[in-house]
Amino acid sequence: MEHVDVVIIGAGVIGLAVAAELSNHFESIVLLERHESFGKETSSRNSEVIHAGIYYPTDSLKARLCVGGAPLLYDFCGAHSIAHRRVGKLIVAASESEVPELVALHRKGLQNGASGLRLLDQGDIKRLEPNVKAVASLLSENTGILDTHSLMKHLLYLAEQKGALVAFNSEVLGIEQSGGGYVVDVRQEEMRIFSRILINSAGLSSDRVAALAGIDVDAAGYRLHYCKGSYFQYDKKSPVSRLVYPIPHADLKGLGVHATLDLTGRLRFGPDTENIDEIDYRVDPAKKEAFYEGAAAIIEGLDPDHFSPDMAGVRPKIKGEGIKDFVIAEESARGLPGFVNLIGIESPGLTSCLSIARLVAGMLKDRA
C-alpha cells in the first residue's frame, strides 16, 4: 500500500487548482479521477465566465471567494498565456418594474466588493449595445471569459512539475480512517492508498464521497441534487459584443436564459434550469422556441431559424430552500481530522478556483 501526504478526489478545475496549490506545501500528492481525463463533468460544461461577484449574499463564501478569485484568475491567465478576455456584461431590466431589482443588485455587488459596476440608462445601453432591449442595465466591466480547458491543463502541468501524480480511471470505492490518516480504496487493480490528508473535490459525487467517509450527509446538509442546464447556439454573427443577462431568478435558482460569447465570438444562450434524477447531457431540441423567446426578450434582431442545440451541463446543487453556500470544511469537528470537504461547488466555482485552493491550503498549513 502506497503512503502519501495528500489524496485529492476529483480532477475538475477545483481539484486541479487545489493540487497545484498544495504541491507548493506537500511532497507527495495523488490526484484520483474516475474519468479518463480531467474536467469531464461540470468544469467542461459551463459558460466559461469569470464572474465579478454580484449575485451572492454578502459575506458568503461564494461572494468572498468570487470577488477575491477573479483578479487571481485574470493574473494567472495573463502570466501563463491562457486565453481570456475581459468582455464585460450587461444585466438588463426589460421593464420599469425590474429597475428596483437592478438597483438592489448594484448595491449588493458594491457591498460584496465587486469592482467596475455602473448603472446605465437606456441611452447608455444603446450606445454600448444597440441591439440590447432594456430600459436600464447594470454594467459589469470586469466580467470576462476564458479557455477553461487550457486553464485546467496548465494547473495539472504545474502540479505534476512539483511531483504530484494523477491517476485517471480511478474511482474511489471506500474510505477508512486509520493510523492518523485515511486508507482509500480505488477501482484500479484493487489499489489502496494511505494518506495523511484527504480532499473531497468530487463535484457531482462529492456527497457520495463524504458518505464513504462516514458522514451523514442529510444531517450535515451536504446532500446534492442535480440541476441540468441546456444551451443553444446561434450560428449567425452575434448582434452583441458583451455578455447579456436578465434579472436572476429568485433564490439564484438560475440566472435566466442569458447570452454568452466564447473566445471565437460565437454566441450561445443558456443555461436553463431543470432538476433531474440522473445525469443526462442530451439537449432537447423541443426547447428551441423557449430559448428563442427568452433571448428575443433581451436582444433584437435574432433569427429563430439559426438556433440549434449546443450542449448541457449538470450543476451540483445542495438540497434545501434558499440560496445555498459552498461547503468548504475541514472535518475535525466530525472526528475526521485532515479530511476536507468541497461540496456544492457550482457557479462561481470556476471564478473562485484559485481562491478556494488558497483557502484549503490555509486550513491545512499546520499539517504541512
Stockholm file with secondary structure:
# STOCKHOLM 1.0

chainA/1-368         MEHVDVVIIGAGVIGLAVAAELSNHFESIVLLERHESFGKETSSRNSEVIHAGIYYPTDSLKARLCVGGAPLLYDFCGAHSIAHRRVGKLIVAASESEVPELVALHRKGLQNGASGLRLLDQGDIKRLEPNVKAVASLLSENTGILDTHSLMKHLLYLAEQKGALVAFNSEVLGIEQSGGGYVVDVRQEEMRIFSRILINSAGLSSDRVAALAGIDVDAAGYRLHYCKGSYFQYDKKSPVSRLVYPIPHADLKGLGVHATLDLTGRLRFGPDTENIDEIDYRVDPAKKEAFYEGAAAIIEGLDPDHFSPDMAGVRPKIKGEGIKDFVIAEESARGLPGFVNLIGIESPGLTSCLSIARLVAGMLKDRA
#=GR chainA/1-368 SS CEEEEEEEECCSHHHHHHHHHHTTTCSCEEEECSSSSSSCSGGGSSCCEECCSCSSCTTSHHHHHHHHHHHHHHHHHHHTTCCEECCCEEEEESSGGGHHHHHHHHHHHHHHTCCSEEEEEHHHHHHHCTTBCCSEEEEETTCEEECHHHHHHHHHHHHHHTTCEEESSCEEEEEEEETTEEEEEEETTTEEEEEEEEEECCGGGHHHHHHHTTCCHHHHTCCEEEEEEEEEEECSCCSCSSEEEECCCGGGSCCCSCEEECTTCCEEECCCCEEESSCCCCCCGGGHHHHHHHHHTTBSSCCGGGEEEEEEEEEEEESSSSCCCCEEEEGGGGTCTTEEEEECCCTTHHHHHHHHHHHHHHHTGGGC
#=GC SS_cons         CEEEEEEEECCSHHHHHHHHHHTTTCSCEEEECSSSSSSCSGGGSSCCEECCSCSSCTTSHHHHHHHHHHHHHHHHHHHTTCCEECCCEEEEESSGGGHHHHHHHHHHHHHHTCCSEEEEEHHHHHHHCTTBCCSEEEEETTCEEECHHHHHHHHHHHHHHTTCEEESSCEEEEEEEETTEEEEEEETTTEEEEEEEEEECCGGGHHHHHHHTTCCHHHHTCCEEEEEEEEEEECSCCSCSSEEEECCCGGGSCCCSCEEECTTCCEEECCCCEEESSCCCCCCGGGHHHHHHHHHTTBSSCCGGGEEEEEEEEEEEESSSSCCCCEEEEGGGGTCTTEEEEECCCTTHHHHHHHHHHHHHHHTGGGC
//
